[in-house]
């Protein structure tokens, strides 16, 4: 009988504790399942964000390369245009120098012509007074 009373006492005291432990374990399992689902959702979200970032990085890299190429072409074209403009400026500067020289020659010729006209008038006046 002693054995039966010990078994009965164990059932009376320990089994309810075991049942409480089992219930607590079941609740913990439910909570862990929820946490695992949230972690899985977060992981899926992070993977999606990483994919989007990679796509954006690729797109931006392509756009930057395209922009660099366009800028290189434009710089080259503008360099050619600037060289042409510089050449025209050089030609105009040369022509202006020639015009300035011609104007100086004309001024000298005008002064000489004025001097000759003045001398002719003096000679005419002398001849008329003779």
C-alpha positions in Angstrom: 0.0 0.0 0.0 2.8 2.3 0.7 3.8 2.1 -3.0 0.3 3.0 -4.0 0.1 5.9 -1.6 3.5 7.2 -2.9 2.2 6.9 -6.5 -1.0 8.6 -5.5 0.9 11.4 -3.8 3.1 11.8 -6.9 0.1 11.9 -9.1 -1.6 14.5 -6.8 1.4 16.8 -6.6 3.6 16.3 -9.6 1.1 15.6 -12.4 -0.6 19.0 -12.0 2.8 20.6 -12.2 3.7 18.6 -15.3 0.4 19.7 -16.8 1.2 23.3 -16.0 4.6 22.9 -17.5 3.1 21.3 -20.7 0.6 24.2 -21.0 3.3 26.8 -20.5 5.5 24.9 -23.1 2.6 24.9 -25.6 2.1 28.7 -25.1 5.8 29.2 -25.6 5.7 27.1 -28.8 2.9 29.3 -30.1 4.8 32.5 -29.3 8.0 31.1 -30.9 6.0 30.2 -34.0 4.8 33.8 -34.2 8.3 35.1 -33.7 9.6 32.8 -36.3 6.9 33.9 -38.8 7.8 37.6 -38.1 11.5 36.9 -38.5 10.7 35.1 -41.8 8.6 38.0 -43.0 11.4 40.4 -42.0 14.0 38.3 -43.8 11.8 38.2 -46.9 11.4 42.0 -46.7 15.1 42.5 -46.3 15.8 40.2 -49.3 13.3 42.2 -51.4 14.9 45.5 -50.2 18.4 44.1 -51.0 17.2 43.1 -54.5 15.7 46.6 -55.1 18.9 48.3 -53.9 20.9 46.1 -56.3 18.5 47.0 -59.2 18.8 50.7 -58.3 22.6 50.4 -58.0 22.7 48.8 -61.5 20.4 51.4 -62.9 22.4 54.3 -61.4 25.7 52.8 -62.6 24.3 52.6 -66.1 23.0 56.2 -66.0 26.3 57.5 -64.6 28.2 55.7 -67.4 25.8 57.1 -70.0 26.1 60.6 -68.5 29.9 60.3 -68.6 29.8 59.2 -72.2 27.5 62.1 -73.2 29.6 64.6 -71.3 32.8 63.3 -73.0 31.1 63.7 -76.4 29.9 67.2 -75.6 33.2 68.3 -74.2 34.9 67.0 -77.4 32.4 68.8 -79.6 32.7 72.0 -77.6 36.5 71.8 -77.8 36.3 71.5 -81.6 33.9 74.5 -81.7 36.1 76.5 -79.4 39.2 75.8 -81.5 37.2 77.0 -84.6 36.2 80.2 -82.7 39.8 80.8 -81.6 40.9 80.4 -85.2 38.3 82.9 -86.4 39.4 85.3 -83.6 43.0 84.9 -84.7 42.0 85.7 -88.3 40.0 88.7 -87.2 42.8 90.0 -85.1 45.2 89.7 -88.0 42.7 91.5 -90.3 42.2 94.2 -87.8 46.0 94.7 -87.6 46.1 95.0 -91.4 43.3 97.5 -91.3 45.0 99.5 -88.6 48.2 99.6 -90.8 46.2 100.7 -93.8 44.5 103.4 -91.8 47.9 104.7 -90.7 49.0 104.7 -94.3 45.9 106.6 -95.4 46.4 109.1 -92.6 50.0 109.7 -93.8 48.8 109.9 -97.4 46.2 112.4 -96.4 48.7 114.5 -94.5 51.0 114.4 -97.6 48.2 115.2 -99.9 47.1 118.1 -97.7 50.7 119.4 -97.7 50.9 119.1 -101.5 47.6 120.9 -101.9 48.8 123.7 -99.5 52.0 124.1 -101.5 50.2 124.1 -104.8 47.9 126.9 -103.5 50.9 128.9 -102.4 52.5 128.4 -105.8 49.2 129.3 -107.5 49.0 132.5 -105.4 52.6 133.4 -106.2 51.9 132.8 -109.9 48.7 134.8 -109.8 50.6 137.6 -108.1 53.2 137.8 -110.8 
